Structures are given as C-alpha cells and as structure tokens.
Amino acid sequence: MGKITVIGIGPGSMEDMTPKAKKAIEAAEVVAGYTTYIDLIKPMLEEKEVIGTGMMQEVDRCKMAVESAASGKNTVVVSSGDAGVYGMAGLVLELVLQYPEGDRPEYGGTVAGVSAVNAAASILGAPLMHDFAVISLSDWMTPWELIQKRAKLAGEGDFVIALYNPKSKARPDYIDTIQEILLKCRDPKTPVGIVTSASREQENCVISDLEHFTEEEIGMFSIVIIGNSHTYVKDGYMITPRGYKV
C-alpha cells in the first residue's frame, strides 16, 4: 500500500516553499494538482508521473491521486498556499477514509505552506496583527446569502477581513455587495489592501480605502484585506496595531 500526502506549495515562488514541502515532492512518485499549480513546480517534476486537471475537477483529481496511492505509489497532492486553507487537504482525507481500513492507503498528513493571505499581508506591511476573519466570495459550494451574513458579522465584530476569490467573470458584483455591507458598520476611510498574484512574477499591490477600493483592478488571483477600526496607513504600509505602547 502506498502513501498519500497533501502539500501546500506556498503562494507561487519556489523561495516561499518550505523545505519539508520540497522534500515530500522530491520523494514522491506521483504528483497531482491543478494544472496552474503543477506549472509552478514544473522544475521539480522530471521523471515523475503527473496527474493534472483543470479547475472544477478537484474531486476527480483527488480520487485519481488516492487510487494511485492505494495501488502502491508514493503520491502527493499539491495545493497553492496552505493545503488546509481552501485547499485539498479536507477532500483528500475524506476520500482516504472512505476506503476500508485494510485497503486504505497510508495518509501522510498535510505539509503546511505559506497561505496566500499571509503572503499578501507581508507585502502590505502588517495588517493582520490583530483578530481577523478570512472569507471566500466564491459561492460554488457556499450559498451567497451565507457569505453575506459572515461578512456582515465579521464587519460588526471589527475583525480585519481578508477576502479570497473576490471577483470573477461569473460574479463581478459580489465585491460591491460586500463593500455596501461593510460601509454600514465601518468608516469609509478604513484602509483596504489589494494584492494580486502574491509571490509570483505578476505581483501587484495597491492600498485604497473602503469607499473606493472597488475602483481598483481585482480578480481571482487577488487577496483583499480590509482593516479594522484601528488600521492605518503610513509611508505606504498598512498597519493594524496589536496594542503595544510605542
């Protein structure tokens, strides 16, 4: 029986991948992942079997990876950022546990990676120094009504809010609705940072405010970080004070 491990490869740059993740990929016979993420680690995949599929094919891809491990091959599933944050860790583990114990491949666990929100925050300055909430605006598996409720409650709770999947061709206006929800409980001048393609060649960073940030270019590869009532901008850095006296 083989082993299957889920690996967070970081936000994009090979420099942001942990040594543990690199070691696990090097030891694997089979590497499975979304084709965009496979391309990010292509130099590491020589002489390895690759299971690459497109977006919206996550279940099929993970099933093939688990079957590969069950057949005796050391298999890894890669996710960008951290595999346990909107990644494949949960799906792979659920599929593994569906196998009878005697036929179940060894589960090698999850190798943590630098998440997209951490990468984005490091580029903006220090916006996540206090309590924060992370919300995906993708309604593919979460009802839009529930997403709006979560945003409203996070706003009322004065959390710093990080938004994943903030905008796409299928839902170009969701980000505007979130803006409207938050403007009911936040100062319009609340700082908002937008980081696109963090740690990749196309990396871009903009700091705006709650009233105007939707005027900026935002896409599926963007992370939007909305400050709390104490967040401020100075000399191009977005800072949420932890509360230390300085």
Buried (B, 14 or more C-beta within 10 A) or exposed (E): EBBBBBBBBBBBBEEBBBEEBBEBBEEBBBBBBBEEBBEBBEEBBEEEEEBBBEEEEBEEBBBBBBBBBBEEBBBBBBBBBBBBBBBBBBBBBEBBEEBEEEEBBBBBBBBBBBBBBBBBBBBBBBBBBBEBBBBBBBBEEEEEEEBBEBBBEBBEEBBBBBBBBBBBEEBEEBBEBBBEBBBEBBBEEBBBBBBBBBBBEEBBBBBBBBBEBBEBEBEBBBBBBBBBEBBEBEEEBBBBBEEEEE
